Amino acid sequence: MTKAFRPDVDAPKWTGGHTPYDIIKEGTIALLVVAVLTITLAIVFGSPDVPAVTIKRWSNVAPVDFAMTALSELNNTSGTATYGAPYNKNGDSQQLGPLQLAKWVGDRIPINTAEDFVINPLTSLPNQAVLTADLLQWKHAPVSQRTSWLANYTKASAKMKFASGSVNVPAYNAGPVSVLVNDLTQMARSGALDQSLVTHAGFYTTDYTLPLLFIADGSYLGNLADKQHLSGEQWGMMNETGSYPGQAWLWLYTFWYQVPPFSQSGNGDVLVWGLMMALTALLLLVPFVPGLRSVPRWSRVYRLIWREHYRQFTPEKHARSPQGKSGPEAVGATVVAGSPDA
């Protein structure tokens, strides 16, 4: 039984003439055009090669902001501490409509901000007699006592100052909190905290989850983004290492964060993710979507690709195709499926 001919998918057998195709020339032209466009766009829209943001840099440039962020990690009020899944159970987490996707995944990257960002790094410091005593006092104190210390320190933190290399807060009955915050700031300014947060799970690791979350909880990174026009009014992205270009392919993700309802929703991350999954599925299904799969044939782009052939083509020289079509339309169907030599 003969299978029915599908004009938007199948290609008729070519019975006309053949012409050579200089793929080297076409490839060279394409390379030059793309190179010129890339260089031009890089000059016009290129982002500056700024140094990487580290905790050491942050704590030296804005020590008070760092110390306040460290306090928020210690009293579990930071963005990470209240985020919810996948880090903890302290927030509602994001969901896609009625689908609570984050809660389904659970806290698979469990983070206790007080322990992971403050106590554990400080414990790794050697030969610190005063700090060691204060850490023991903190660890053995009941939760109610810790809460009282933090409350007293937080009330006085509005008058926090950084002078002579130390964080100064006129707090009373704050227990070891003053020492913990100040020593963590000193640790950060030396660069040791960056290393400690990365190597907490082993020396040879590239897991930057903890330092990235710590930095994001402060104001310093957001202020840098404002200066580079990356926070909404003018949008874009900048992710570079040395002289290498940033991840330009992420522009499509970042674009949706600037458009309602994504820009106004607390579930923006999962909504953008869901939209991108739908667009990706649509791209994969292009060959199976009637009408959409015929766009190349309808747009007649093939005439531009095989332009030398069509300069020589005349309907009178072309034999009628098996489907009763002749001329450019029959040729076009063939060219979409493959080259005339196919």
KOLVEXGU-683965 format. One record per residue (C-alpha): residue number from 0; residue in one letter; x, y, z. Coordinates in Angstrom, 2 decimals, padded with zeros to 5 digits, always signed. Last residue first. Layout:
# KOLVEXGU-683965
+-----+-----+---------+---------+---------+
:   n : res :      px :      py :      pz :
+-----+-----+---------+---------+---------+
: NUM :   A :       X :       Y :       Z :
...
+-----+-----+---------+---------+---------+
This chain:
# KOLVEXGU-683965
+-----+-----+---------+---------+---------+
:   n : res :      px :      py :      pz :
+-----+-----+---------+---------+---------+
: 341 :   A : +020.39 : +014.41 : -002.16 :
: 340 :   D : +022.32 : +016.46 : -004.74 :
: 339 :   P : +019.64 : +019.13 : -004.76 :
: 338 :   S : +020.37 : +019.67 : -001.04 :
: 337 :   G : +017.99 : +018.41 : +001.60 :
: 336 :   A : +014.40 : +018.37 : +002.83 :
: 335 :   V : +013.89 : +022.12 : +002.43 :
: 334 :   V : +015.47 : +021.99 : -001.04 :
: 333 :   T : +012.96 : +019.45 : -002.30 :
: 332 :   A : +009.89 : +021.37 : -001.20 :
: 331 :   G : +011.36 : +024.50 : -002.75 :
: 330 :   V : +011.96 : +022.80 : -006.09 :
: 329 :   A : +008.33 : +021.77 : -006.30 :
: 328 :   E : +007.24 : +025.32 : -005.50 :
: 327 :   P : +009.80 : +026.88 : -007.84 :
: 326 :   G : +008.57 : +025.25 : -011.03 :
: 325 :   S : +006.50 : +022.12 : -011.40 :
: 324 :   K : +003.79 : +020.40 : -009.47 :
: 323 :   G : +001.88 : +017.28 : -010.55 :
: 322 :   Q : +002.79 : +015.22 : -007.51 :
: 321 :   P : +005.38 : +013.18 : -009.42 :
: 320 :   S : +007.19 : +016.47 : -010.34 :
: 319 :   R : +006.89 : +018.05 : -013.79 :
: 318 :   A : +010.24 : +018.45 : -015.53 :
: 317 :   H : +012.15 : +021.69 : -014.99 :
: 316 :   K : +013.63 : +023.49 : -017.96 :
: 315 :   E : +010.44 : +025.45 : -018.68 :
: 314 :   P : +010.14 : +026.53 : -015.03 :
: 313 :   T : +013.44 : +028.43 : -015.25 :
: 312 :   F : +016.30 : +028.00 : -012.76 :
: 311 :   Q : +019.69 : +029.59 : -013.30 :
: 310 :   R : +019.26 : +032.32 : -010.73 :
: 309 :   Y : +017.49 : +029.77 : -008.54 :
: 308 :   H : +020.64 : +027.67 : -008.24 :
: 307 :   E : +022.73 : +030.62 : -007.24 :
: 306 :   R : +020.18 : +031.57 : -004.57 :
: 305 :   W : +020.23 : +028.21 : -002.82 :
: 304 :   I : +020.33 : +029.67 : +000.73 :
: 303 :   L : +018.22 : +032.69 : -000.20 :
: 302 :   R : +015.65 : +030.57 : -002.03 :
: 301 :   Y : +015.58 : +028.19 : +000.93 :
: 300 :   V : +014.26 : +031.02 : +003.06 :
: 299 :   R : +010.96 : +030.56 : +001.23 :
: 298 :   S : +008.99 : +031.78 : +004.28 :
: 297 :   W : +006.31 : +029.21 : +003.50 :
: 296 :   R : +008.79 : +026.33 : +003.32 :
: 295 :   P : +010.66 : +027.34 : +006.46 :
: 294 :   V : +007.33 : +027.97 : +008.28 :
: 293 :   S : +005.97 : +024.48 : +007.51 :
: 292 :   R : +006.87 : +023.02 : +010.91 :
: 291 :   L : +004.73 : +025.68 : +012.58 :
: 290 :   G : +001.75 : +024.81 : +010.40 :
: 289 :   P : +001.32 : +021.33 : +011.85 :
: 288 :   V : +003.36 : +020.88 : +015.06 :
: 287 :   F : +005.48 : +017.70 : +014.94 :
: 286 :   P : +008.80 : +019.13 : +013.72 :
: 285 :   V : +008.46 : +022.03 : +016.23 :
: 284 :   L : +008.09 : +019.66 : +019.21 :
: 283 :   L : +011.53 : +020.31 : +020.69 :
: 282 :   L : +011.02 : +024.08 : +020.49 :
: 281 :   L : +007.60 : +023.80 : +022.14 :
: 280 :   A : +009.08 : +021.69 : +024.94 :
: 279 :   T : +011.74 : +024.36 : +025.53 :
: 278 :   L : +009.08 : +027.08 : +025.62 :
: 277 :   A : +007.07 : +025.09 : +028.19 :
: 276 :   M : +010.17 : +024.42 : +030.33 :
: 275 :   M : +011.03 : +028.12 : +030.14 :
: 274 :   L : +007.55 : +029.06 : +031.36 :
: 273 :   G : +007.75 : +026.65 : +034.28 :
: 272 :   W : +011.18 : +027.97 : +035.31 :
: 271 :   V : +009.94 : +031.54 : +035.11 :
: 270 :   L : +007.00 : +030.65 : +037.34 :
: 269 :   V : +009.27 : +028.72 : +039.74 :
: 268 :   D : +011.57 : +031.67 : +040.26 :
: 267 :   G : +008.82 : +034.31 : +040.34 :
: 266 :   N : +006.83 : +032.66 : +043.12 :
: 265 :   G : +006.77 : +035.81 : +045.25 :
: 264 :   S : +005.22 : +037.48 : +042.24 :
: 263 :   Q : +005.63 : +041.05 : +041.03 :
: 262 :   S : +008.42 : +040.62 : +038.45 :
: 261 :   F : +006.88 : +037.37 : +037.18 :
: 260 :   P : +003.45 : +038.92 : +036.60 :
: 259 :   P : +004.70 : +041.15 : +035.11 :
: 258 :   V : +007.96 : +041.40 : +033.11 :
: 257 :   Q : +011.44 : +042.09 : +034.52 :
: 256 :   Y : +012.01 : +038.53 : +035.78 :
: 255 :   W : +011.10 : +037.29 : +032.28 :
: 254 :   F : +014.23 : +038.80 : +030.75 :
: 253 :   T : +016.58 : +037.07 : +033.20 :
: 252 :   Y : +015.67 : +033.64 : +031.84 :
: 251 :   L : +016.06 : +034.67 : +028.19 :
: 250 :   W : +019.35 : +036.39 : +029.01 :
: 249 :   L : +020.76 : +033.15 : +030.40 :
: 248 :   W : +022.35 : +032.23 : +027.05 :
: 247 :   A : +024.76 : +035.12 : +027.50 :
: 246 :   Q : +026.67 : +033.30 : +030.23 :
: 245 :   G : +029.38 : +035.91 : +030.59 :
: 244 :   P : +032.31 : +036.22 : +028.26 :
: 243 :   Y : +035.81 : +035.07 : +029.30 :
: 242 :   S : +038.45 : +037.71 : +030.01 :
: 241 :   G : +038.64 : +036.96 : +033.72 :
: 240 :   T : +035.52 : +035.21 : +034.90 :
: 239 :   E : +032.32 : +036.94 : +033.85 :
: 238 :   N : +028.69 : +036.93 : +034.88 :
: 237 :   M : +026.89 : +040.16 : +034.03 :
: 236 :   M : +023.19 : +040.19 : +033.34 :
: 235 :   G : +020.71 : +042.64 : +031.99 :
: 234 :   W : +018.01 : +044.97 : +033.10 :
: 233 :   Q : +017.55 : +048.69 : +033.28 :
: 232 :   E : +014.85 : +049.60 : +035.75 :
: 231 :   G : +015.15 : +046.09 : +037.23 :
: 230 :   S : +018.22 : +045.39 : +039.33 :
: 229 :   L : +021.07 : +045.14 : +036.85 :
: 228 :   H : +021.78 : +048.84 : +036.29 :
: 227 :   Q : +025.50 : +048.41 : +037.16 :
: 226 :   K : +025.22 : +050.68 : +040.20 :
: 225 :   D : +022.04 : +048.92 : +041.29 :
: 224 :   A : +023.73 : +045.52 : +041.01 :
: 223 :   L : +026.56 : +046.71 : +043.27 :
: 222 :   N : +024.00 : +047.86 : +045.82 :
: 221 :   G : +022.30 : +044.46 : +045.69 :
: 220 :   L : +025.62 : +042.71 : +046.34 :
: 219 :   Y : +026.34 : +044.90 : +049.39 :
: 218 :   S : +022.92 : +044.65 : +051.00 :
: 217 :   G : +023.43 : +041.31 : +052.74 :
: 216 :   D : +021.57 : +038.01 : +052.36 :
: 215 :   A : +023.01 : +037.50 : +048.85 :
: 214 :   I : +026.55 : +037.36 : +050.26 :
: 213 :   F : +025.61 : +034.59 : +052.70 :
: 212 :   L : +023.75 : +032.68 : +049.98 :
: 211 :   L : +026.76 : +032.80 : +047.66 :
: 210 :   P : +029.16 : +031.87 : +050.45 :
: 209 :   L : +027.04 : +028.82 : +051.39 :
: 208 :   T : +026.32 : +027.48 : +047.90 :
: 207 :   Y : +029.88 : +027.72 : +046.60 :
: 206 :   D : +030.38 : +023.96 : +046.18 :
: 205 :   T : +033.66 : +023.57 : +044.28 :
: 204 :   T : +035.23 : +021.00 : +046.56 :
: 203 :   Y : +038.62 : +019.52 : +047.40 :
: 202 :   F : +039.06 : +020.29 : +051.09 :
: 201 :   G : +035.90 : +018.62 : +052.31 :
: 200 :   A : +032.31 : +019.46 : +053.26 :
: 199 :   H : +033.13 : +022.74 : +055.05 :
: 198 :   T : +035.65 : +023.58 : +052.32 :
: 197 :   V : +033.64 : +026.36 : +050.65 :
: 196 :   L : +032.40 : +028.07 : +053.82 :
: 195 :   S : +035.83 : +027.85 : +055.45 :
: 194 :   Q : +037.67 : +029.30 : +052.45 :
: 193 :   D : +035.47 : +032.38 : +052.19 :
: 192 :   L : +035.62 : +032.74 : +055.99 :
: 191 :   A : +039.43 : +032.77 : +055.97 :
: 190 :   G : +039.63 : +035.81 : +053.70 :
: 189 :   S : +041.16 : +038.02 : +056.39 :
: 188 :   R : +038.17 : +040.38 : +056.41 :
: 187 :   A : +035.82 : +037.43 : +056.91 :
: 186 :   M : +037.66 : +036.16 : +059.97 :
: 185 :   Q : +037.67 : +039.64 : +061.46 :
: 184 :   T : +033.92 : +039.90 : +060.85 :
: 183 :   L : +033.39 : +036.46 : +062.39 :
: 182 :   D : +035.40 : +037.61 : +065.41 :
: 181 :   N : +033.19 : +040.70 : +065.84 :
: 180 :   V : +029.90 : +038.83 : +065.48 :
: 179 :   L : +030.89 : +036.02 : +067.86 :
: 178 :   V : +032.49 : +038.38 : +070.40 :
: 177 :   S : +029.40 : +040.59 : +070.59 :
: 176 :   V : +027.08 : +037.56 : +070.78 :
: 175 :   P : +028.91 : +036.00 : +073.74 :
: 174 :   G : +026.44 : +037.27 : +076.36 :
: 173 :   A : +024.29 : +040.17 : +075.14 :
: 172 :   N : +023.49 : +041.44 : +078.65 :
: 171 :   Y : +024.30 : +044.98 : +077.54 :
: 170 :   A : +024.96 : +046.20 : +074.00 :
: 169 :   P : +026.89 : +049.31 : +073.01 :
: 168 :   V : +027.94 : +047.79 : +069.62 :
: 167 :   N : +031.49 : +048.03 : +068.29 :
: 166 :   V : +032.78 : +045.96 : +065.39 :
: 165 :   S : +036.58 : +046.01 : +065.40 :
: 164 :   G : +039.40 : +047.07 : +063.06 :
: 163 :   S : +040.05 : +050.37 : +064.78 :
: 162 :   A : +036.45 : +051.41 : +064.24 :
: 161 :   F : +033.31 : +049.77 : +062.88 :
: 160 :   K : +030.12 : +051.14 : +064.31 :
: 159 :   M : +026.80 : +049.64 : +065.40 :
: 158 :   K : +024.31 : +052.12 : +066.84 :
: 157 :   A : +021.29 : +050.35 : +065.29 :
: 156 :   S : +022.80 : +047.15 : +066.73 :
: 155 :   A : +021.66 : +048.08 : +070.25 :
: 154 :   K : +018.27 : +046.43 : +070.00 :
: 153 :   T : +019.81 : +043.47 : +068.11 :
: 152 :   Y : +022.30 : +042.83 : +070.92 :
: 151 :   N : +019.57 : +042.67 : +073.55 :
: 150 :   A : +017.37 : +040.42 : +071.41 :
: 149 :   L : +020.29 : +038.14 : +070.56 :
: 148 :   W : +021.19 : +037.65 : +074.22 :
: 147 :   S : +017.56 : +036.96 : +075.14 :
: 146 :   T : +017.13 : +034.44 : +072.33 :
: 145 :   R : +020.31 : +032.65 : +073.35 :
: 144 :   Q : +018.98 : +032.42 : +076.93 :
: 143 :   S : +015.63 : +031.02 : +075.77 :
: 142 :   V : +017.39 : +028.45 : +073.56 :
: 141 :   P : +019.34 : +027.07 : +076.52 :
: 140 :   A : +023.08 : +027.91 : +076.78 :
: 139 :   H : +025.58 : +025.08 : +076.30 :
: 138 :   K : +026.54 : +025.96 : +072.75 :
: 137 :   W : +026.76 : +029.70 : +073.39 :
: 136 :   Q : +028.96 : +029.36 : +076.50 :
: 135 :   L : +031.18 : +026.88 : +074.65 :
: 134 :   L : +031.52 : +029.35 : +071.77 :
: 133 :   D : +032.36 : +032.12 : +074.24 :
: 132 :   A : +035.14 : +030.05 : +075.80 :
: 131 :   T : +036.59 : +029.18 : +072.39 :
: 130 :   L : +036.44 : +032.83 : +071.34 :
: 129 :   V : +038.39 : +033.93 : +074.40 :
: 128 :   A : +041.04 : +031.22 : +073.91 :
: 127 :   Q : +041.45 : +031.56 : +070.14 :
: 126 :   N : +044.30 : +029.19 : +069.23 :
: 125 :   P : +042.77 : +027.75 : +066.04 :
: 124 :   L : +039.75 : +028.99 : +064.08 :
: 123 :   S : +037.53 : +026.10 : +062.90 :
: 122 :   T : +034.95 : +026.78 : +065.62 :
: 121 :   L : +034.36 : +030.23 : +064.11 :
: 120 :   P : +033.37 : +028.64 : +060.79 :
: 119 :   N : +030.98 : +026.23 : +062.56 :
: 118 :   I : +029.30 : +028.91 : +064.71 :
: 117 :   V : +028.63 : +031.60 : +062.11 :
: 116 :   F : +027.41 : +030.61 : +058.63 :
: 115 :   D : +026.66 : +026.90 : +059.09 :
: 114 :   E : +025.49 : +026.96 : +062.72 :
: 113 :   A : +023.43 : +030.15 : +062.75 :
: 112 :   T : +022.30 : +029.68 : +059.14 :
: 111 :   N : +021.04 : +026.14 : +059.61 :
: 110 :   I : +021.12 : +024.94 : +056.02 :
: 109 :   P : +019.63 : +021.72 : +054.68 :
: 108 :   I : +020.20 : +021.28 : +050.93 :
: 107 :   R : +017.51 : +018.61 : +050.28 :
: 106 :   D : +014.98 : +020.65 : +052.25 :
: 105 :   G : +011.96 : +019.13 : +050.51 :
: 104 :   V : +011.49 : +018.32 : +046.83 :
: 103 :   W : +007.71 : +018.15 : +047.24 :
: 102 :   K : +007.88 : +021.35 : +049.30 :
: 101 :   A : +009.56 : +023.14 : +046.40 :
: 100 :   L : +007.00 : +021.91 : +043.86 :
:  99 :   Q : +003.90 : +022.98 : +045.74 :
:  98 :   L : +001.61 : +022.58 : +042.73 :
:  97 :   P : -001.57 : +024.65 : +043.21 :
:  96 :   G : -000.26 : +027.38 : +040.89 :
:  95 :   L : +003.47 : +026.73 : +040.54 :
:  94 :   Q : +004.85 : +026.93 : +044.07 :
:  93 :   Q : +007.59 : +028.71 : +045.93 :
:  92 :   S : +008.54 : +028.05 : +049.53 :
:  91 :   D : +006.24 : +028.82 : +052.48 :
:  90 :   G : +009.16 : +029.51 : +054.79 :
:  89 :   N : +010.96 : +028.02 : +057.82 :
:  88 :   K : +011.20 : +024.42 : +056.58 :
:  87 :   N : +014.84 : +024.62 : +055.50 :
:  86 :   Y : +017.19 : +024.98 : +052.54 :
:  85 :   P : +015.26 : +023.48 : +049.59 :
:  84 :   A : +012.76 : +024.58 : +050.71 :
:  83 :   G : +012.01 : +027.48 : +053.04 :
:  82 :   Y : +013.39 : +030.99 : +052.60 :
:  81 :   T : +013.36 : +032.24 : +056.20 :
:  80 :   A : +016.97 : +031.42 : +057.11 :
:  79 :   T : +018.20 : +032.26 : +053.61 :
:  78 :   G : +016.62 : +035.71 : +053.65 :
:  77 :   S : +018.00 : +036.44 : +057.10 :
:  76 :   T : +016.01 : +036.25 : +060.36 :
:  75 :   N : +017.67 : +033.20 : +061.92 :
:  74 :   N : +019.20 : +034.98 : +064.94 :
:  73 :   L : +022.78 : +034.09 : +063.93 :
:  72 :   E : +022.19 : +034.66 : +060.23 :
:  71 :   S : +020.66 : +038.08 : +060.94 :
:  70 :   L : +023.68 : +038.91 : +063.13 :
:  69 :   A : +026.05 : +037.94 : +060.31 :
:  68 :   T : +024.08 : +040.26 : +058.02 :
:  67 :   M : +024.52 : +043.11 : +060.48 :
:  66 :   A : +028.26 : +042.35 : +060.65 :
:  65 :   F : +028.57 : +042.31 : +056.86 :
:  64 :   D : +026.72 : +045.60 : +056.49 :
:  63 :   V : +028.94 : +047.11 : +059.16 :
:  62 :   P : +032.09 : +045.83 : +057.44 :
:  61 :   A : +031.24 : +047.39 : +054.06 :
:  60 :   V : +034.40 : +047.50 : +051.90 :
:  59 :   N : +036.46 : +045.06 : +053.97 :
:  58 :   S : +033.57 : +042.69 : +054.71 :
:  57 :   W : +032.46 : +042.66 : +051.07 :
:  56 :   R : +035.92 : +042.04 : +049.64 :
:  55 :   K : +036.55 : +039.16 : +052.02 :
:  54 :   I : +033.07 : +037.76 : +051.43 :
:  53 :   T : +033.83 : +037.66 : +047.73 :
:  52 :   V : +032.47 : +039.54 : +044.72 :
:  51 :   A : +034.55 : +038.79 : +041.63 :
:  50 :   P : +036.39 : +041.67 : +039.99 :
:  49 :   V : +034.59 : +043.73 : +037.32 :
:  48 :   D : +035.08 : +043.05 : +033.62 :
:  47 :   P : +032.71 : +045.69 : +032.31 :
:  46 :   S : +029.68 : +044.57 : +030.26 :
:  45 :   G : +029.56 : +044.67 : +026.48 :
:  44 :   F : +026.55 : +046.30 : +024.79 :
:  43 :   V : +028.10 : +048.57 : +022.15 :
:  42 :   I : +031.58 : +047.07 : +021.88 :
:  41 :   A : +030.34 : +043.50 : +022.32 :
:  40 :   L : +027.58 : +044.15 : +019.76 :
:  39 :   T : +030.13 : +045.29 : +017.19 :
:  38 :   I : +032.53 : +042.42 : +017.87 :
:  37 :   T : +029.77 : +039.83 : +017.68 :
:  36 :   L : +028.19 : +041.35 : +014.56 :
:  35 :   V : +031.54 : +041.46 : +012.75 :
:  34 :   A : +032.34 : +037.87 : +013.75 :
:  33 :   V : +028.86 : +036.63 : +012.75 :
:  32 :   V : +029.17 : +038.23 : +009.30 :
:  31 :   L : +032.71 : +036.90 : +008.82 :
:  30 :   L : +031.75 : +033.36 : +009.83 :
:  29 :   A : +028.65 : +033.36 : +007.61 :
:  28 :   I : +030.68 : +034.53 : +004.62 :
:  27 :   T : +033.31 : +031.87 : +005.26 :
:  26 :   G : +030.65 : +029.17 : +005.59 :
:  25 :   E : +029.01 : +030.21 : +002.32 :
:  24 :   K : +032.37 : +030.17 : +000.53 :
:  23 :   I : +033.30 : +026.77 : +001.92 :
:  22 :   I : +029.82 : +025.39 : +001.19 :
:  21 :   D : +030.17 : +026.14 : -002.52 :
:  20 :   Y : +027.09 : +024.41 : -003.88 :
:  19 :   P : +027.28 : +022.76 : -007.31 :
:  18 :   T : +024.20 : +022.70 : -009.56 :
:  17 :   H : +021.87 : +019.87 : -010.47 :
:  16 :   G : +019.11 : +019.55 : -013.03 :
:  15 :   G : +015.56 : +018.31 : -012.69 :
:  14 :   T : +014.04 : +015.03 : -011.55 :
:  13 :   W : +014.13 : +015.61 : -007.80 :
:  12 :   K : +012.04 : +013.09 : -005.91 :
:  11 :   P : +009.26 : +014.78 : -004.01 :
:  10 :   A : +009.89 : +015.85 : -000.39 :
:   9 :   D : +007.68 : +014.77 : +002.48 :
:   8 :   V : +006.74 : +016.98 : +005.42 :
:   7 :   D : +004.49 : +019.87 : +004.35 :
:   6 :   P : +003.35 : +018.14 : +001.12 :
:   5 :   R : +002.39 : +014.86 : +002.82 :
:   4 :   F : +002.21 : +012.08 : +000.19 :
:   3 :   A : -000.01 : +009.17 : +001.17 :
:   2 :   K : +001.81 : +005.89 : +001.74 :
:   1 :   T : +001.46 : +003.37 : -001.06 :
:   0 :   M : +000.00 : +000.00 : +000.00 :
+-----+-----+---------+---------+---------+
